[in-house]
Amino acid sequence: MKPLQQYKFINALRPFSLVVALISCSLGVLMAWNNGYQNSMTGVWIIIGGLLAQAGINLINDIEDFSLIKSTDPNYAVIKGMIDSNTKAGVFCFILAGLISVYLVILQGWMLFSLILISALASLTYNIGPFNVKHRGLAMVQVFLLMGILMVQGAYLAMSGEFSGSVLLHSIPISLLISLLLLSNELRDWETDKQYAVKTLTVRIGYTKATILYWLLIILSYAFAILLLFLELQQLEITSFKLLWLLLPLPLLIPIKKIMTGKLRLQLPPMTGRFFFLFGLAYMLVLGIE
């Protein structure tokens, strides 16, 4: 079981992971802005809505722990109360995000509504219900699609009213690092998940192979980013000097490598979150604002 403090509101909110919605939505908004769809207030509402939606998902994420808590546990009532409270807060976040979604759908129409509905229904399968992608080792694939590809595309659609193949391609490096952030959680919780037979990908393939996958995702994200941005810069006849922004997050890989094993591994998710944030920021600085 998780330590008692993990169920406190601020820990259940997982603030470090909210950079996912911030970067994904901001990237979609930025690319729409550069394509001529320049409505700043719409962009702000998109980012707020994305943050609220992810906050809601984070806060209800511990519902599955009900089945792991024994009624004889001395902290049973306290933990149950915390999970109940966090779940109510999560539902409130969903309501606020839903209201923002209604406003955006009124602006952009049924395509955005369809995308939001599909994403919302798919997100419920993360650790709830018979499919339960977390227990099937597919959580990394789900967040790659939902929090990466679809969220970036959704933000662009909410700004512009249309889909974009270019936006889809440019969302791949960010989406790979969103999977990396999820993998960092699995690496942190490997022993606990193994003990309670939570069949995450890390439990299925083993800790060593999961760490190799961790570094492979970073390499792939940089490879895709450099390729896509190099083509973009050539097309726009802008100096490739701007690609140097991508060096910004690399120093963080040194402490991350040091905490991959042992008790310090508890710091892996927030450290990975910082790396993701700096990469996303650097990626958008390369693209720039037109």
PELINMO-V775094 format. One record per backbone hydrogen bond with DSSP energy under -1.0 kcal/mol. NH is the residue of the N-H (numbers start at 0). CO is the residue of the C=O. If there is no record, write none. Layout:
# PELINMO-V775094
<<NH	CO> <NH	CO>>
This chain:
# PELINMO-V775094
<<5	2> <6	3> <7	4> <11	7> <12	8> <16	13> <17	14> <19	16> <21	17> <22	18> <23	19> <24	20> <25	21> <26	22> <27	23> <28	24> <29	25> <30	26> <31	27> <32	28> <33	29> <35	32> <36	31> <37	35> <42	38> <43	39> <44	40> <45	41> <46	42> <47	43> <48	44> <49	45> <50	46> <51	47> <52	48> <53	49> <54	50> <55	51> <56	52> <57	53> <58	54> <59	55> <62	59> <64	61> <65	62> <66	63> <67	64> <68	64> <72	69> <75	72> <78	74> <79	75> <80	76> <81	77> <82	78> <83	79> <84	80> <85	81> <86	82> <87	83> <88	84> <89	85> <90	86> <91	87> <92	88> <93	89> <94	90> <95	91> <96	92> <97	93> <98	94> <99	95> <100	96> <101	97> <102	98> <103	99> <104	100> <105	101> <106	102> <107	103> <108	104> <112	108> <113	109> <114	110> <115	111> <116	112> <117	113> <118	114> <119	115> <120	116> <121	117> <122	118> <124	121> <125	122> <132	124> <133	125> <136	133> <137	132> <141	137> <142	138> <143	139> <144	140> <145	141> <146	142> <148	143> <149	144> <151	147> <152	148> <153	149> <154	150> <155	151> <156	152> <157	153> <158	154> <159	155> <160	156> <167	163> <168	164> <169	165> <170	166> <171	168> <174	170> <175	171> <176	172> <177	173> <178	174> <179	175> <180	176> <181	177> <182	178> <183	179> <184	180> <185	181> <186	182> <187	183> <188	184> <192	188> <193	189> <194	190> <195	191> <196	193> <197	192> <199	197> <203	199> <204	200> <205	201> <209	205> <210	206> <211	207> <212	208> <213	209> <214	210> <215	211> <216	212> <217	213> <218	214> <219	215> <220	216> <221	217> <222	218> <223	219> <224	220> <225	221> <226	222> <227	223> <228	224> <229	225> <230	226> <231	227> <232	228> <233	229> <234	230> <235	231> <237	232> <241	238> <242	239> <243	240> <244	241> <245	242> <246	243> <247	244> <251	248> <252	249> <253	250> <255	251> <256	252> <257	253> <258	254> <264	261> <265	262> <266	263> <267	264> <270	266> <271	267> <272	268> <273	269> <274	270> <275	271> <276	272> <277	273> <278	274> <279	275> <280	276> <281	277> <282	278> <283	279> <284	280> <285	281> <286	282> <287	283>>
